[in-house]
Each structure stands twice: as C-alpha cells, then as structure tokens.
Amino acid sequence: MKPNEITQRDIENWTRCTPMKQQCHPVEDIAARTMSGGIDISDAHQLFETIAAKSRLADLGEQSSALAHELRQPLFSISVANENLRMMLGRCDITKSQLDKAIARIAQQVERAQTIIERTLAYASGNSRGAVGADIGLAASNAVEFLRPLFEAANIEIDDRGADVHASIGLCQVETEQVFVNILRNAAESIESRREGGWQGAGHIAIRIAVQEGAVRCVVSDNGAGLSGDTARAVFQPFFTTKPRVGTGLGLHICRQVLKKAGGVVTLVPGENEGARVEIELPLGG
C-alpha cells in the first residue's frame, strides 16, 4: 500500500475525540449517528478531514526525500555561480554586466528553491494548487539553460531546436522545468558513464516536442551508456538507481509523480543502437 492510501479497514478502525464531551467514538458509531440525525454532519466531515491530514503526513516521508533531491539542483547552481562570481571579482577585465549576470543567476536559483519549498508546504497543509499552466517548450529551454554549465564542462552537445513549440499543460512552470532538469541530468550522467567505460565519442542529447490531437509528446534522447528493458522499467521506482555512488534513485520517480498529476505518462526506452530515450505524453490544458 502506498503511504497516501487510506483503506476501508483504516476508516472502520479510526477513532476520534470530540472536544466537548472528551470521549472517543468509533467511526462506525459516528456514521450511524449521522445517518439517524444524532450528530451534526460537520462532525463527520471533520473526521474525514483528520483522516486526510494523517494521509498527507504519512506521505511527507516520501515528499521530504523528494524535496531534498529537488533542492540539490538549485543549490548546486548557486554554488557554481557563487564560485564564478568570486573568481570574477579577482579579475580586472570583468565588466559590470558580467557581474550582474552572475548575481542574477544566484537570485534566480534562490527563487527556484523557494518555489520548490512553498509547493511542498502547500501540499502538506492541504492547500489546492490553484490554477496552473506551463509552457512545455519554455520549460525545456529553461532547463537547458539551467544545466548549460554542466553540458559545457562535460563536452555534451544539446540539440533543443525541436523544443521550439509553445503548448500549455496542466502543471506549474517550475514543476515542468524540474521534470526536464531531472531527465537531462540523467542523460548527461549516462554519457559520462559510457565514457568511464572507455568510449571517447562526442556526447549528444536531443529534445523533440510535438503537438498532436489534443496532446503534447516530448522525446529526450541521448547516446549514453543505455540500459536493458528491465532496468528501464525499474528506474521509476523510488530509490532505485544505477548510480549508487552519486544517485538518489528519485529523479525519474519524481518525474512520473509530477506528470501523473496532469494526466501525463513517461516511459524510458533503450535506444535502437546506443543510449536511451525518455518519452513523455501529456494532454493539452492548463
């Protein structure tokens, strides 16, 4: 059973205390008294709100791990930008615009981290996400820019010309960007893993987005180490990782959970000759 699932048995065994009488009543008694008019309907409603709150708290165990995983990305970017800024300050040929750019990058990633935290806290408190709508093409482009220093350091070419598609989906912008960041980081790590095995080729990642019949389809492919069909299915399980030294095993699991909220699906498919590709399909909306 998943942490956030409440079974009929849980409901039948649940008890609660009414503050006025300071005594506990089994749920079946409350339900019976509600049906017979012996208890106010708001009392039963309060009970099920309590159950929902308990469910959310149980789910926070997984959410806290996901939060730690997601915060590593903006914190890493802040660390790199801060180091670049420190080195700039020691040079005499740096312009004010270059310094402003480095400072703006730090501020941008602080804002991203705050948004991730606020989203998690909103879930924990039971607040609705409200109206959402993300531009999936913009999210892919922002994720590429976010990871640009990593790609340049690893000598990986990014072909995101196929991502120049503007389509709205039912997720918030930061959530969608985080999905692409997770997928692109995995692709880059797969290329590095292949190089560690002696391969000396040029790393390549491509993003393709298309809108067809009320849905948007995205494919992110790489020429990395690749994987077997069994591993491709297992990687979406929480804490499953093929990189035990550096991986948390949460990246693709988080992607699936986020996309599921908008009615989307994600699959990982071994490449025909090399590498792998991640396929995403989402309904238009938002």
PyMOL commands that set and color helices and strands:
alter all, ss='L'
color gray80, all
select helices_A, chain A and resi 8-13+27-35+41-89+96-125+136-146+148-153+173-196+229-234+251-261
alter helices_A, ss='H'
color red, helices_A
select strands_A, chain A and resi 15-18+23-26+134-135+156-162+168-169+203-212+215-222+265-270+276-283
alter strands_A, ss='S'
color yellow, strands_A
deselect
rebuild
show_as cartoon
